[in-house]
Amino acid sequence: MQNLLFQYEKNLLSQGKTLIAGVDEAGRGPLAGPLVAAAVILDLVKVKNVFDQARTNNDVKQNEHHFYTQIKDSKKITPKKRLYLDELIRKEAISYSIITISHKKIDSHGIGEANQLAFFETVKNLDTKPDHVFTDHFEIKKLTREHQTNIVRGDNLSVSIAAASIVAKVHRDKIMLQMHLKYPKYGFDTHKGYGTKHHLNKLKRVGPSPIHRRSFAPIRQWENSDPVIS
């Protein structure tokens, strides 16, 4: 898996490109809450060293950066492990940025445009300008084609994108935990706004909260209803 996750980065490293930003989002599909995107530039020299050790069966745990081998699609990692990796990724990254797009902007602009805005802004806000950008599937229309590679299932194929997926997921989950304290009726602490059976049952009983996306089905049926404040 480590070799698979490093192939795209390895190809660009061989061309002398060392500053590669992985970009991914969390929260595209939920019925409530924001969309969060993250861009992460890892130190690929360190990553290559760790992956090379892993490939040659050396004791990679002796390397202080062995956590790189544990990075993968955020959906395949436990919440506790995501928190651990998120902290180390942000600490060790050459640069990272996080962009939050509110539910109101999603409703007014549409999820597609919101996704474009989030991806572009998170790259733009990096302190270090990347040589190249890897995205999970989506093309960033405001960047030149030569400056980006759009990888289908990129969080399973690029360690840079996987790192961004973890940072975005952890940041959004923290927001939804705060929203649970504000709107405890909905169970945002468990489903994080996704359309689970529990969430839909709560919506049927009490209607949408102020942070629900009115442009999303099945929330549209309540778009003219008074929001639940408590």
C-alpha positions as a printed Julia matrix, in Angstrom:
230×3 Matrix{Float64}:
   0.0    0.0     0.0
   2.86   2.39    0.81
   4.34   2.01   -2.67
   0.92   2.54   -4.24
   0.34   5.7    -2.19
   3.65   7.18   -3.28
   3.69   6.48   -7.02
   2.27   9.82   -8.16
   4.61  11.74   -5.87
   7.55   9.6    -6.94
   6.95  10.38  -10.61
   7.04  14.14   -9.98
  10.04  13.89   -7.67
  11.94  12.28  -10.54
  11.17  15.45  -12.54
  12.59  17.67   -9.79
   9.22  18.77   -8.39
   9.36  18.53   -4.63
   6.56  20.86   -3.48
   3.39  18.91   -4.21
   0.1   19.95   -2.62
  -2.52  17.32   -2.01
  -6.08  18.68   -1.89
  -9.23  17.0    -0.62
 -12.54  17.87    1.02
 -14.84  16.65    3.75
 -18.55  17.31    3.87
 -19.64  17.35    0.26
 -22.58  15.0     0.86
 -24.05  15.85    4.28
 -27.44  17.48    4.77
 -26.06  19.94    7.32
 -22.95  21.88    8.18
 -20.08  23.25    6.11
 -17.86  21.93    3.38
 -14.21  21.83    4.45
 -11.23  21.56    2.12
  -7.57  21.14    3.02
  -4.32  21.43    1.08
  -1.16  19.81    2.44
   2.43  19.97    1.19
   4.33  17.11    2.81
   8.1   16.91    3.07
   8.43  14.31    0.34
  12.1   13.66    1.01
  11.17  12.41    4.47
   8.19  10.5     3.1
  10.35   8.79    0.45
  12.91   7.81    3.09
  10.23   6.21    5.27
   8.57   4.38    2.37
  11.94   3.14    1.12
  12.63   1.72    4.57
   9.25   0.02    4.59
   9.86  -1.47    1.12
  13.22  -2.94    2.12
  11.75  -4.43    5.31
  13.89  -2.3     7.57
  12.46  -1.44   10.98
  10.59   1.63    9.85
   9.34   2.25   13.4
  12.84   3.38   14.27
  12.31   6.34   11.94
  10.8    9.3    13.77
   8.56   9.94   10.75
   7.2    6.41   10.48
   3.66   7.8    10.89
   3.74   8.55    7.15
   3.16   4.83    6.48
  -0.09   5.05    8.46
  -1.6    7.81    6.31
  -4.49   6.67    4.12
  -8.0    7.68    3.13
  -9.54   9.33    6.21
 -12.69   7.2     5.87
 -10.59   4.08    6.52
  -9.11   5.34    9.8
 -10.66   5.4    13.25
 -11.48   8.83   14.76
  -8.73   8.37   17.36
  -6.15   7.53   14.69
  -7.28  10.48   12.55
  -6.66  12.87   15.46
  -3.2   11.41   15.99
  -2.26  11.67   12.31
  -3.84  15.1    11.88
  -1.63  16.53   14.61
   1.55  15.05   13.13
   0.67  15.97    9.54
   0.11  19.62   10.46
   3.26  19.66   12.6
   5.52  18.11    9.96
   4.01  19.58    6.78
   5.97  22.17    4.83
   2.67  24.03    4.51
  -1.04  23.39    4.93
  -4.26  25.37    4.75
  -7.92  24.77    5.56
 -10.95  26.45    4.02
 -14.51  26.27    5.36
 -17.5   26.96    3.12
 -20.7   27.61    5.07
 -24.02  25.87    4.52
 -25.44  29.24    3.44
 -22.87  29.62    0.67
 -23.51  26.03   -0.42
 -27.22  26.84   -0.69
 -26.65  30.06   -2.61
 -23.89  28.87   -4.95
 -24.53  25.13   -5.24
 -22.28  22.34   -4.01
 -20.29  22.18   -7.26
 -19.29  25.84   -7.16
 -18.7   25.64   -3.41
 -16.33  22.72   -3.99
 -14.46  24.68   -6.67
 -14.14  27.69   -4.37
 -12.91  25.56   -1.48
 -10.27  23.75   -3.55
  -8.94  26.91   -5.18
  -8.85  28.97   -1.98
  -7.1   26.29    0.06
  -4.31  26.1    -2.57
  -4.17  29.89   -2.81
  -3.82  30.2     0.98
  -0.77  27.94    1.27
   2.23  29.8     2.67
   4.47  27.91    0.26
   3.61  27.92   -3.44
   3.43  24.34   -4.73
   5.16  23.08   -7.88
   2.12  20.93   -8.62
  -1.3   20.11   -7.16
  -2.93  16.7    -6.74
  -6.7   16.71   -6.28
  -9.09  13.94   -5.4
 -10.99  13.62   -8.7
 -12.05  17.23   -9.22
 -10.27  19.63  -11.56
  -9.65  23.08  -10.09
 -10.88  25.25  -12.94
  -8.99  28.36  -11.87
  -5.65  26.52  -12.04
  -3.97  25.61  -15.3
  -4.22  21.99  -16.39
  -0.42  21.72  -16.39
  -0.33  22.7   -12.74
  -2.58  19.9   -11.48
  -3.29  16.17  -11.64
  -6.84  15.02  -10.89
  -6.76  11.49   -9.52
  -9.87   9.32   -9.31
  -9.99   7.85   -5.79
  -6.96   9.99   -5.09
  -7.17   9.54   -1.33
  -6.33   5.87   -1.97
  -3.54   6.57   -4.45
  -1.65   9.63   -3.2
  -0.21  10.13    0.26
  -0.5   13.91   -0.23
  -4.22  13.72   -0.96
  -4.76  11.21    1.84
  -3.04  13.6     4.26
  -5.33  16.41    3.11
  -8.36  14.16    3.55
  -7.39  13.56    7.18
  -6.84  17.24    7.94
 -10.14  18.23    6.31
 -12.1   15.44    8.02
 -10.75  16.19   11.5
 -11.41  19.91   11.12
 -14.98  19.37    9.93
 -15.72  16.8    12.65
 -14.66  19.32   15.28
 -17.05  21.87   13.79
 -19.9   19.38   13.87
 -19.17  18.52   17.5
 -19.55  22.21   18.27
 -22.82  22.24   16.3
 -24.04  19.32   18.4
 -23.65  21.45   21.53
 -25.66  24.19   19.88
 -28.32  21.95   18.33
 -28.32  18.77   20.44
 -31.59  17.36   19.05
 -30.02  16.11   15.81
 -27.12  13.93   16.91
 -24.48  15.81   14.94
 -21.85  14.31   17.25
 -22.5   10.87   15.76
 -23.46  11.31   12.1
 -21.76  14.71   11.47
 -24.69  15.84    9.32
 -24.79  12.9     6.92
 -28.18  11.51    5.96
 -28.27   8.51    8.27
 -31.53   6.86    9.31
 -31.2    8.41   12.78
 -30.65  11.87   11.29
 -33.62  11.56    8.91
 -35.86  10.4    11.75
 -34.86  13.45   13.78
 -35.61  15.7    10.82
 -39.09  14.2    10.47
 -39.79  14.86   14.13
 -38.41  18.38   14.64
 -37.65  19.78   11.18
 -34.34  21.29   10.06
 -31.95  23.37   12.13
 -30.42  26.68   10.99
 -27.34  24.83    9.7
 -29.19  22.39    7.45
 -28.67  22.83    3.71
 -32.01  23.99    2.33
 -30.92  23.23   -1.23
 -30.43  19.53   -0.43
 -33.14  16.87   -0.6
 -34.87  15.98    1.69
 -34.39  19.38    3.37
 -36.14  21.22    0.51
 -39.55  20.16    1.84
 -38.9   22.23    4.95
 -37.3   25.27    3.28
 -40.27  27.49    4.13
 -40.56  26.21    7.69
 -39.4   28.12   10.73
 -35.93  26.9    11.8
 -35.5   25.03   15.03
 -33.48  27.22   17.42
 -33.24  25.03   20.52
